[in-house]
Amino acid sequence: MRTETIEKWQTLIQQQAISDLPITRFCKEKQISPTCFYKYKSQLQTDTQSSIKKSFIKVQAPVMSNTSAAIKIQYQQTTLTLASTLEPMWLATLLKAFA
C-alpha cells in the first residue's frame, strides 16, 4: 500500500472517530465507499497490531552457575566456601571470630 494511501485512510479513520458520526453517514458525507472504509480500517488495525507484536522480544533470565551462588573466603593457603543462602548474621559472627 502506498504511503499516500495509508496516510489518507489513517486521516479519514481518525476524522470519523472524532466526528462521532456513524461510518455510513461519514462515508456518505465524504463521498467514499463504506466497504473501502471498513477494508482500510481493518487492514490498518491489523498492520498496527502486528508491528506492536514484532516490537517485543522474549527475555530470558540468566542461568546462575553453582560457583556464583557461593561465598568464598580465602586466607593464605585455605579457602572456605559457604552457601550464599546462609544468614548474614551467622557470617558476620564467623568473620568476627577470625578478627
Biopython code that builds the backbone (N, CA, C, O; Angstrom):
import numpy as np
from Bio.PDB.StructureBuilder import StructureBuilder

atoms = [
    (1, "MET", "N", (0.855, -1.168, 0.000)),
    (1, "MET", "CA", (0.000, 0.000, 0.000)),
    (1, "MET", "C", (0.903, 1.233, 0.000)),
    (1, "MET", "O", (1.874, 1.293, 0.754)),
    (2, "ARG", "N", (0.592, 2.189, -0.822)),
    (2, "ARG", "CA", (1.400, 3.398, -0.945)),
    (2, "ARG", "C", (1.256, 4.282, 0.295)),
    (2, "ARG", "O", (0.224, 4.278, 0.966)),
    (3, "THR", "N", (2.302, 5.026, 0.573)),
    (3, "THR", "CA", (2.320, 5.885, 1.753)),
    (3, "THR", "C", (1.203, 6.914, 1.736)),
    (3, "THR", "O", (0.579, 7.177, 2.763)),
    (4, "GLU", "N", (0.947, 7.504, 0.550)),
    (4, "GLU", "CA", (-0.126, 8.500, 0.464)),
    (4, "GLU", "C", (-1.475, 7.880, 0.798)),
    (4, "GLU", "O", (-2.308, 8.483, 1.475)),
    (5, "THR", "N", (-1.668, 6.663, 0.308)),
    (5, "THR", "CA", (-2.930, 5.966, 0.555)),
    (5, "THR", "C", (-3.087, 5.665, 2.042)),
    (5, "THR", "O", (-4.158, 5.867, 2.616)),
    (6, "ILE", "N", (-2.021, 5.187, 2.655)),
    (6, "ILE", "CA", (-2.068, 4.873, 4.090)),
    (6, "ILE", "C", (-2.393, 6.129, 4.885)),
    (6, "ILE", "O", (-3.269, 6.117, 5.750)),
    (7, "GLU", "N", (-1.681, 7.212, 4.587)),
    (7, "GLU", "CA", (-1.906, 8.464, 5.317)),
    (7, "GLU", "C", (-3.323, 8.988, 5.108)),
    (7, "GLU", "O", (-3.953, 9.484, 6.041)),
    (8, "LYS", "N", (-3.819, 8.875, 3.872)),
    (8, "LYS", "CA", (-5.180, 9.342, 3.555)),
    (8, "LYS", "C", (-6.199, 8.585, 4.399)),
    (8, "LYS", "O", (-7.077, 9.191, 5.013)),
    (9, "TRP", "N", (-6.078, 7.244, 4.429)),
    (9, "TRP", "CA", (-7.050, 6.443, 5.155)),
    (9, "TRP", "C", (-6.887, 6.589, 6.662)),
    (9, "TRP", "O", (-7.881, 6.557, 7.388)),
    (10, "GLN", "N", (-5.671, 6.748, 7.145)),
    (10, "GLN", "CA", (-5.485, 6.985, 8.578)),
    (10, "GLN", "C", (-6.173, 8.287, 8.990)),
    (10, "GLN", "O", (-6.821, 8.359, 10.034)),
    (11, "THR", "N", (-6.022, 9.308, 8.155)),
    (11, "THR", "CA", (-6.662, 10.590, 8.430)),
    (11, "THR", "C", (-8.183, 10.450, 8.425)),
    (11, "THR", "O", (-8.858, 10.965, 9.317)),
    (12, "LEU", "N", (-8.721, 9.755, 7.425)),
    (12, "LEU", "CA", (-10.172, 9.566, 7.339)),
    (12, "LEU", "C", (-10.701, 8.780, 8.547)),
    (12, "LEU", "O", (-11.746, 9.115, 9.104)),
    (13, "ILE", "N", (-9.974, 7.745, 8.938)),
    (13, "ILE", "CA", (-10.408, 6.924, 10.080)),
    (13, "ILE", "C", (-10.400, 7.766, 11.357)),
    (13, "ILE", "O", (-11.317, 7.661, 12.171)),
    (14, "GLN", "N", (-9.381, 8.593, 11.535)),
    (14, "GLN", "CA", (-9.317, 9.471, 12.703)),
    (14, "GLN", "C", (-10.437, 10.509, 12.673)),
    (14, "GLN", "O", (-11.056, 10.790, 13.699)),
    (15, "GLN", "N", (-10.692, 11.073, 11.505)),
    (15, "GLN", "CA", (-11.769, 12.065, 11.368)),
    (15, "GLN", "C", (-13.117, 11.448, 11.726)),
    (15, "GLN", "O", (-13.926, 12.074, 12.411)),
    (16, "GLN", "N", (-13.357, 10.243, 11.271)),
    (16, "GLN", "CA", (-14.629, 9.578, 11.562)),
    (16, "GLN", "C", (-14.759, 9.346, 13.069)),
    (16, "GLN", "O", (-15.828, 9.565, 13.639)),
    (17, "ALA", "N", (-13.681, 8.906, 13.713)),
    (17, "ALA", "CA", (-13.729, 8.641, 15.153)),
    (17, "ALA", "C", (-14.018, 9.921, 15.936)),
    (17, "ALA", "O", (-14.775, 9.900, 16.907)),
    (18, "ILE", "N", (-13.425, 11.016, 15.521)),
    (18, "ILE", "CA", (-13.630, 12.304, 16.195)),
    (18, "ILE", "C", (-15.032, 12.863, 15.928)),
    (18, "ILE", "O", (-15.629, 13.512, 16.787)),
    (19, "SER", "N", (-15.536, 12.603, 14.737)),
    (19, "SER", "CA", (-16.825, 13.184, 14.344)),
    (19, "SER", "C", (-18.016, 12.598, 15.091)),
    (19, "SER", "O", (-19.069, 13.233, 15.152)),
    (20, "ASP", "N", (-17.881, 11.436, 15.644)),
    (20, "ASP", "CA", (-18.983, 10.732, 16.311)),
    (20, "ASP", "C", (-20.127, 10.390, 15.361)),
    (20, "ASP", "O", (-21.225, 10.049, 15.800)),
    (21, "LEU", "N", (-19.867, 10.481, 14.066)),
    (21, "LEU", "CA", (-20.876, 10.087, 13.074)),
    (21, "LEU", "C", (-20.773, 8.584, 12.833)),
    (21, "LEU", "O", (-19.685, 8.013, 12.910)),
    (22, "PRO", "N", (-21.907, 7.942, 12.541)),
    (22, "PRO", "CA", (-21.833, 6.543, 12.124)),
    (22, "PRO", "C", (-21.009, 6.449, 10.830)),
    (22, "PRO", "O", (-20.994, 7.386, 10.031)),
    (23, "ILE", "N", (-20.345, 5.350, 10.636)),
    (23, "ILE", "CA", (-19.478, 5.189, 9.467)),
    (23, "ILE", "C", (-20.234, 5.417, 8.172)),
    (23, "ILE", "O", (-19.721, 6.068, 7.262)),
    (24, "THR", "N", (-21.446, 4.892, 8.076)),
    (24, "THR", "CA", (-22.209, 5.048, 6.826)),
    (24, "THR", "C", (-22.490, 6.521, 6.514)),
    (24, "THR", "O", (-22.386, 6.948, 5.365)),
    (25, "ARG", "N", (-22.843, 7.283, 7.535)),
    (25, "ARG", "CA", (-23.127, 8.708, 7.308)),
    (25, "ARG", "C", (-21.834, 9.474, 6.992)),
    (25, "ARG", "O", (-21.812, 10.327, 6.105)),
    (26, "PHE", "N", (-20.782, 9.166, 7.713)),
    (26, "PHE", "CA", (-19.483, 9.807, 7.474)),
    (26, "PHE", "C", (-19.034, 9.550, 6.031)),
    (26, "PHE", "O", (-18.605, 10.468, 5.332)),
    (27, "CYS", "N", (-19.137, 8.298, 5.600)),
    (27, "CYS", "CA", (-18.732, 7.943, 4.236)),
    (27, "CYS", "C", (-19.583, 8.665, 3.192)),
    (27, "CYS", "O", (-19.073, 9.100, 2.160)),
    (28, "LYS", "N", (-20.861, 8.787, 3.463)),
    (28, "LYS", "CA", (-21.750, 9.473, 2.529)),
    (28, "LYS", "C", (-21.343, 10.946, 2.401)),
    (28, "LYS", "O", (-21.303, 11.490, 1.297)),
    (29, "GLU", "N", (-21.041, 11.585, 3.535)),
    (29, "GLU", "CA", (-20.631, 12.999, 3.503)),
    (29, "GLU", "C", (-19.276, 13.178, 2.812)),
    (29, "GLU", "O", (-19.054, 14.183, 2.137)),
    (30, "LYS", "N", (-18.372, 12.213, 2.978)),
    (30, "LYS", "CA", (-17.044, 12.307, 2.361)),
    (30, "LYS", "C", (-17.023, 11.711, 0.952)),
    (30, "LYS", "O", (-16.007, 11.766, 0.260)),
    (31, "GLN", "N", (-18.148, 11.147, 0.542)),
    (31, "GLN", "CA", (-18.288, 10.518, -0.775)),
    (31, "GLN", "C", (-17.257, 9.401, -0.990)),
    (31, "GLN", "O", (-16.569, 9.332, -2.009)),
    (32, "ILE", "N", (-17.192, 8.534, 0.023)),
    (32, "ILE", "CA", (-16.331, 7.344, -0.090)),
    (32, "ILE", "C", (-17.159, 6.106, 0.177)),
    (32, "ILE", "O", (-18.210, 6.175, 0.814)),
    (33, "SER", "N", (-16.697, 5.004, -0.300)),
    (33, "SER", "CA", (-17.414, 3.745, -0.140)),
    (33, "SER", "C", (-17.249, 3.219, 1.294)),
    (33, "SER", "O", (-16.129, 3.116, 1.795)),
    (34, "PRO", "N", (-18.369, 2.889, 1.949)),
    (34, "PRO", "CA", (-18.267, 2.298, 3.289)),
    (34, "PRO", "C", (-17.473, 0.986, 3.274)),
    (34, "PRO", "O", (-16.758, 0.670, 4.225)),
    (35, "THR", "N", (-17.611, 0.234, 2.183)),
    (35, "THR", "CA", (-16.868, -1.028, 2.058)),
    (35, "THR", "C", (-15.366, -0.765, 2.088)),
    (35, "THR", "O", (-14.626, -1.463, 2.781)),
    (36, "CYS", "N", (-14.916, 0.238, 1.338)),
    (36, "CYS", "CA", (-13.487, 0.601, 1.337)),
    (36, "CYS", "C", (-13.059, 1.098, 2.711)),
    (36, "CYS", "O", (-11.971, 0.770, 3.184)),
    (37, "PHE", "N", (-13.918, 1.889, 3.351)),
    (37, "PHE", "CA", (-13.590, 2.407, 4.672)),
    (37, "PHE", "C", (-13.332, 1.255, 5.647)),
    (37, "PHE", "O", (-12.318, 1.232, 6.346)),
    (38, "TYR", "N", (-14.262, 0.303, 5.680)),
    (38, "TYR", "CA", (-14.104, -0.847, 6.576)),
    (38, "TYR", "C", (-12.863, -1.663, 6.218)),
    (38, "TYR", "O", (-12.152, -2.140, 7.103)),
    (39, "LYS", "N", (-12.607, -1.819, 4.931)),
    (39, "LYS", "CA", (-11.448, -2.591, 4.475)),
    (39, "LYS", "C", (-10.152, -1.964, 4.973)),
    (39, "LYS", "O", (-9.316, -2.649, 5.561)),
    (40, "TYR", "N", (-9.983, -0.669, 4.741)),
    (40, "TYR", "CA", (-8.752, 0.002, 5.152)),
    (40, "TYR", "C", (-8.638, 0.112, 6.672)),
    (40, "TYR", "O", (-7.545, 0.002, 7.229)),
    (41, "LYS", "N", (-9.753, 0.326, 7.327)),
    (41, "LYS", "CA", (-9.735, 0.393, 8.794)),
    (41, "LYS", "C", (-9.260, -0.934, 9.369)),
    (41, "LYS", "O", (-8.422, -0.959, 10.270)),
    (42, "SER", "N", (-9.786, -2.017, 8.860)),
    (42, "SER", "CA", (-9.381, -3.342, 9.320)),
    (42, "SER", "C", (-7.910, -3.623, 9.001)),
    (42, "SER", "O", (-7.165, -4.136, 9.836)),
    (43, "GLN", "N", (-7.517, -3.279, 7.791)),
    (43, "GLN", "CA", (-6.142, -3.539, 7.353)),
    (43, "GLN", "C", (-5.139, -2.722, 8.175)),
    (43, "GLN", "O", (-4.099, -3.243, 8.579)),
    (44, "LEU", "N", (-5.443, -1.475, 8.416)),
    (44, "LEU", "CA", (-4.530, -0.633, 9.191)),
    (44, "LEU", "C", (-4.452, -1.076, 10.649)),
    (44, "LEU", "O", (-3.384, -0.998, 11.256)),
    (45, "GLN", "N", (-5.556, -1.535, 11.216)),
    (45, "GLN", "CA", (-5.538, -2.042, 12.591)),
    (45, "GLN", "C", (-4.695, -3.313, 12.666)),
    (45, "GLN", "O", (-3.933, -3.494, 13.616)),
    (46, "THR", "N", (-4.824, -4.193, 11.676)),
    (46, "THR", "CA", (-4.043, -5.434, 11.643)),
    (46, "THR", "C", (-2.559, -5.119, 11.509)),
    (46, "THR", "O", (-1.734, -5.726, 12.192)),
    (47, "ASP", "N", (-2.213, -4.175, 10.635)),
    (47, "ASP", "CA", (-0.806, -3.783, 10.459)),
    (47, "ASP", "C", (-0.233, -3.224, 11.752)),
    (47, "ASP", "O", (0.901, -3.535, 12.117)),
    (48, "THR", "N", (-1.013, -2.398, 12.446)),
    (48, "THR", "CA", (-0.559, -1.792, 13.695)),
    (48, "THR", "C", (-0.342, -2.862, 14.758)),
    (48, "THR", "O", (0.662, -2.838, 15.470)),
    (49, "GLN", "N", (-1.278, -3.800, 14.869)),
    (49, "GLN", "CA", (-1.158, -4.853, 15.869)),
    (49, "GLN", "C", (0.040, -5.759, 15.586)),
    (49, "GLN", "O", (0.740, -6.155, 16.518)),
    (50, "SER", "N", (0.287, -6.090, 14.330)),
    (50, "SER", "CA", (1.417, -6.955, 14.017)),
    (50, "SER", "C", (2.742, -6.234, 14.243)),
    (50, "SER", "O", (3.721, -6.869, 14.633)),
    (51, "SER", "N", (2.796, -4.929, 14.007)),
    (51, "SER", "CA", (4.040, -4.190, 14.263)),
    (51, "SER", "C", (4.290, -4.076, 15.760)),
    (51, "SER", "O", (5.444, -4.070, 16.190)),
    (52, "ILE", "N", (3.244, -3.988, 16.555)),
    (52, "ILE", "CA", (3.401, -3.960, 18.009)),
    (52, "ILE", "C", (3.943, -5.299, 18.488)),
    (52, "ILE", "O", (4.841, -5.338, 19.328)),
    (53, "LYS", "N", (3.412, -6.387, 17.966)),
    (53, "LYS", "CA", (3.893, -7.713, 18.366)),
    (53, "LYS", "C", (5.355, -7.900, 17.992)),
    (53, "LYS", "O", (6.104, -8.529, 18.739)),
    (54, "LYS", "N", (5.776, -7.366, 16.849)),
    (54, "LYS", "CA", (7.154, -7.510, 16.403)),
    (54, "LYS", "C", (8.112, -6.676, 17.250)),
    (54, "LYS", "O", (9.310, -6.957, 17.266)),
    (55, "SER", "N", (7.622, -5.673, 17.946)),
    (55, "SER", "CA", (8.500, -4.809, 18.714)),
    (55, "SER", "C", (8.873, -5.386, 20.077)),
    (55, "SER", "O", (9.730, -4.829, 20.763)),
    (56, "PHE", "N", (8.254, -6.478, 20.478)),
    (56, "PHE", "CA", (8.581, -7.119, 21.738)),
    (56, "PHE", "C", (9.517, -8.292, 21.502)),
    (56, "PHE", "O", (9.385, -9.016, 20.515)),
    (57, "ILE", "N", (10.461, -8.473, 22.413)),
    (57, "ILE", "CA", (11.357, -9.615, 22.331)),
    (57, "ILE", "C", (11.242, -10.425, 23.618)),
    (57, "ILE", "O", (10.908, -9.892, 24.676)),
    (58, "LYS", "N", (11.517, -11.693, 23.511)),
    (58, "LYS", "CA", (11.453, -12.564, 24.668)),
    (58, "LYS", "C", (12.739, -12.421, 25.464)),
    (58, "LYS", "O", (13.835, -12.481, 24.907)),
    (59, "VAL", "N", (12.601, -12.233, 26.759)),
    (59, "VAL", "CA", (13.760, -12.079, 27.631)),
    (59, "VAL", "C", (13.872, -13.321, 28.492)),
    (59, "VAL", "O", (12.889, -13.801, 29.057)),
    (60, "GLN", "N", (15.085, -13.830, 28.579)),
    (60, "GLN", "CA", (15.325, -14.995, 29.417)),
    (60, "GLN", "C", (16.226, -14.599, 30.569)),
    (60, "GLN", "O", (17.180, -13.839, 30.401)),
    (61, "ALA", "N", (15.913, -15.120, 31.729)),
    (61, "ALA", "CA", (16.735, -14.843, 32.906)),
    (61, "ALA", "C", (18.075, -15.560, 32.757)),
    (61, "ALA", "O", (18.129, -16.675, 32.237)),
    (62, "PRO", "N", (19.149, -14.929, 33.208)),
    (62, "PRO", "CA", (20.455, -15.581, 33.099)),
    (62, "PRO", "C", (20.518, -16.823, 33.976)),
    (62, "PRO", "O", (19.902, -16.882, 35.040)),
    (63, "VAL", "N", (21.265, -17.801, 33.517)),
    (63, "VAL", "CA", (21.437, -19.040, 34.269)),
    (63, "VAL", "C", (22.563, -18.823, 35.269)),
    (63, "VAL", "O", (23.669, -18.424, 34.906)),
    (64, "MET", "N", (22.265, -19.089, 36.517)),
    (64, "MET", "CA", (23.264, -18.905, 37.557)),
    (64, "MET", "C", (24.057, -20.202, 37.720)),
    (64, "MET", "O", (23.482, -21.284, 37.842)),
    (65, "SER", "N", (25.360, -20.078, 37.720)),
    (65, "SER", "CA", (26.186, -21.264, 37.937)),
    (65, "SER", "C", (26.361, -21.480, 39.431)),
    (65, "SER", "O", (26.145, -20.566, 40.227)),
    (66, "ASN", "N", (26.747, -22.674, 39.804)),
    (66, "ASN", "CA", (26.917, -23.010, 41.219)),
    (66, "ASN", "C", (28.014, -22.168, 41.875)),
    (66, "ASN", "O", (27.933, -21.853, 43.062)),
    (67, "THR", "N", (29.030, -21.807, 41.103)),
    (67, "THR", "CA", (30.124, -21.032, 41.686)),
    (67, "THR", "C", (29.689, -19.622, 42.046)),
    (67, "THR", "O", (30.221, -19.044, 42.993)),
    (68, "SER", "N", (28.746, -19.057, 41.325)),
    (68, "SER", "CA", (28.299, -17.710, 41.649)),
    (68, "SER", "C", (27.328, -17.705, 42.822)),
    (68, "SER", "O", (27.032, -16.645, 43.373)),
    (69, "ALA", "N", (26.836, -18.860, 43.206)),
    (69, "ALA", "CA", (25.908, -18.958, 44.314)),
    (69, "ALA", "C", (26.635, -19.319, 45.601)),
    (69, "ALA", "O", (26.028, -19.854, 46.529)),
    (70, "ALA", "N", (27.932, -19.031, 45.661)),
    (70, "ALA", "CA", (28.710, -19.370, 46.843)),
    (70, "ALA", "C", (29.519, -18.164, 47.296)),
    (70, "ALA", "O", (29.847, -17.273, 46.512)),
    (71, "ILE", "N", (29.829, -18.167, 48.591)),
    (71, "ILE", "CA", (30.700, -17.146, 49.167)),
    (71, "ILE", "C", (32.024, -17.836, 49.457)),
    (71, "ILE", "O", (32.069, -18.834, 50.176)),
    (72, "LYS", "N", (33.096, -17.301, 48.898)),
    (72, "LYS", "CA", (34.409, -17.892, 49.127)),
    (72, "LYS", "C", (35.237, -16.949, 49.994)),
    (72, "LYS", "O", (35.365, -15.758, 49.709)),
    (73, "ILE", "N", (35.792, -17.516, 51.054)),
    (73, "ILE", "CA", (36.689, -16.765, 51.928)),
    (73, "ILE", "C", (38.054, -17.443, 51.825)),
    (73, "ILE", "O", (38.191, -18.643, 52.065)),
    (74, "GLN", "N", (39.053, -16.649, 51.463)),
    (74, "GLN", "CA", (40.388, -17.216, 51.263)),
    (74, "GLN", "C", (41.371, -16.496, 52.173)),
    (74, "GLN", "O", (41.433, -15.267, 52.209)),
    (75, "TYR", "N", (42.126, -17.284, 52.896)),
    (75, "TYR", "CA", (43.175, -16.737, 53.752)),
    (75, "TYR", "C", (44.404, -17.604, 53.587)),
    (75, "TYR", "O", (44.382, -18.791, 53.911)),
    (76, "GLN", "N", (45.467, -17.021, 53.087)),
    (76, "GLN", "CA", (46.722, -17.700, 52.773)),
    (76, "GLN", "C", (46.443, -18.931, 51.909)),
    (76, "GLN", "O", (46.015, -18.782, 50.764)),
    (77, "GLN", "N", (46.667, -20.112, 52.411)),
    (77, "GLN", "CA", (46.511, -21.349, 51.637)),
    (77, "GLN", "C", (45.143, -22.016, 51.851)),
    (77, "GLN", "O", (44.899, -23.102, 51.325)),
    (78, "THR", "N", (44.260, -21.379, 52.610)),
    (78, "THR", "CA", (42.980, -22.002, 52.960)),
    (78, "THR", "C", (41.824, -21.268, 52.283)),
    (78, "THR", "O", (41.772, -20.038, 52.285)),
    (79, "THR", "N", (40.902, -22.029, 51.707)),
    (79, "THR", "CA", (39.697, -21.464, 51.093)),
    (79, "THR", "C", (38.487, -22.076, 51.768)),
    (79, "THR", "O", (38.370, -23.297, 51.876)),
    (80, "LEU", "N", (37.603, -21.229, 52.215)),
    (80, "LEU", "CA", (36.354, -21.667, 52.842)),
    (80, "LEU", "C", (35.224, -21.270, 51.899)),
    (80, "LEU", "O", (35.077, -20.088, 51.585)),
    (81, "THR", "N", (34.425, -22.225, 51.442)),
    (81, "THR", "CA", (33.307, -21.954, 50.535)),
    (81, "THR", "C", (32.008, -22.158, 51.297)),
    (81, "THR", "O", (31.764, -23.220, 51.871)),
    (82, "LEU", "N", (31.179, -21.118, 51.291)),
    (82, "LEU", "CA", (29.904, -21.157, 52.013)),
    (82, "LEU", "C", (28.757, -20.900, 51.036)),
    (82, "LEU", "O", (28.927, -20.208, 50.032)),
    (83, "ALA", "N", (27.614, -21.453, 51.335)),
    (83, "ALA", "CA", (26.424, -21.220, 50.507)),
    (83, "ALA", "C", (26.008, -19.760, 50.628)),
    (83, "ALA", "O", (26.072, -19.178, 51.711)),
    (84, "SER", "N", (25.590, -19.183, 49.539)),
    (84, "SER", "CA", (25.178, -17.770, 49.564)),
    (84, "SER", "C", (23.838, -17.581, 50.264)),
    (84, "SER", "O", (23.411, -16.448, 50.486)),
    (85, "THR", "N", (23.174, -18.669, 50.612)),
    (85, "THR", "CA", (21.868, -18.572, 51.259)),
    (85, "THR", "C", (21.953, -18.537, 52.779)),
    (85, "THR", "O", (20.924, -18.460, 53.450)),
    (86, "LEU", "N", (23.176, -18.593, 53.340)),
    (86, "LEU", "CA", (23.271, -18.593, 54.794)),
    (86, "LEU", "C", (22.943, -17.216, 55.357)),
    (86, "LEU", "O", (23.016, -16.209, 54.653)),
    (87, "GLU", "N", (22.583, -17.188, 56.631)),
    (87, "GLU", "CA", (22.163, -15.949, 57.281)),
    (87, "GLU", "C", (23.319, -14.961, 57.383)),
    (87, "GLU", "O", (24.422, -15.346, 57.771)),
    (88, "PRO", "N", (23.090, -13.702, 57.044)),
    (88, "PRO", "CA", (24.152, -12.692, 57.123)),
    (88, "PRO", "C", (24.733, -12.540, 58.535)),
    (88, "PRO", "O", (25.934, -12.319, 58.691)),
    (89, "MET", "N", (23.892, -12.657, 59.549)),
    (89, "MET", "CA", (24.380, -12.530, 60.933)),
    (89, "MET", "C", (25.345, -13.662, 61.280)),
    (89, "MET", "O", (26.331, -13.446, 61.983)),
    (90, "TRP", "N", (25.064, -14.856, 60.791)),
    (90, "TRP", "CA", (25.948, -16.001, 61.035)),
    (90, "TRP", "C", (27.320, -15.729, 60.422)),
    (90, "TRP", "O", (28.351, -15.982, 61.046)),
    (91, "LEU", "N", (27.321, -15.209, 59.189)),
    (91, "LEU", "CA", (28.570, -14.895, 58.501)),
    (91, "LEU", "C", (29.323, -13.788, 59.245)),
    (91, "LEU", "O", (30.545, -13.854, 59.383)),
    (92, "ALA", "N", (28.612, -12.791, 59.717)),
    (92, "ALA", "CA", (29.245, -11.699, 60.492)),
    (92, "ALA", "C", (29.888, -12.235, 61.751)),
    (92, "ALA", "O", (30.994, -11.826, 62.104)),
    (93, "THR", "N", (29.216, -13.140, 62.432)),
    (93, "THR", "CA", (29.756, -13.753, 63.640)),
    (93, "THR", "C", (31.011, -14.547, 63.332)),
    (93, "THR", "O", (31.986, -14.490, 64.081)),
    (94, "LEU", "N", (30.991, -15.292, 62.225)),
    (94, "LEU", "CA", (32.155, -16.083, 61.801)),
    (94, "LEU", "C", (33.335, -15.173, 61.528)),
    (94, "LEU", "O", (34.448, -15.447, 61.978)),
    (95, "LEU", "N", (33.104, -14.079, 60.787)),
    (95, "LEU", "CA", (34.195, -13.165, 60.451)),
    (95, "LEU", "C", (34.748, -12.469, 61.685)),
    (95, "LEU", "O", (35.953, -12.233, 61.776)),
    (96, "LYS", "N", (33.893, -12.142, 62.620)),
    (96, "LYS", "CA", (34.369, -11.535, 63.887)),
    (96, "LYS", "C", (35.262, -12.495, 64.656)),
    (96, "LYS", "O", (36.201, -12.075, 65.332)),
    (97, "ALA", "N", (34.963, -13.798, 64.550)),
    (97, "ALA", "CA", (35.770, -14.801, 65.251)),
    (97, "ALA", "C", (37.183, -14.848, 64.709)),
    (97, "ALA", "O", (38.115, -15.178, 65.442)),
    (98, "PHE", "N", (37.362, -14.522, 63.431)),
    (98, "PHE", "CA", (38.694, -14.521, 62.832)),
    (98, "PHE", "C", (39.471, -13.237, 63.147)),
    (98, "PHE", "O", (40.686, -13.197, 62.955)),
    (99, "ALA", "N", (38.809, -12.214, 63.616)),
    (99, "ALA", "CA", (39.475, -10.918, 63.836)),
    (99, "ALA", "C", (40.303, -10.907, 65.088)),
    (99, "ALA", "O", (40.923, -9.893, 65.409)),
]
sb = StructureBuilder()
sb.init_structure("model")
sb.init_model(0)
sb.init_chain("A")
sb.init_seg("    ")
for serial, (resi, resn, name, xyz) in enumerate(atoms, 1):
    if name == "N":
        sb.init_residue(resn, " ", resi, " ")
    sb.init_atom(name, np.array(xyz, "f"), 0.0, 1.0, " ", f" {name:<3s}", serial, name[0])
structure = sb.get_structure()
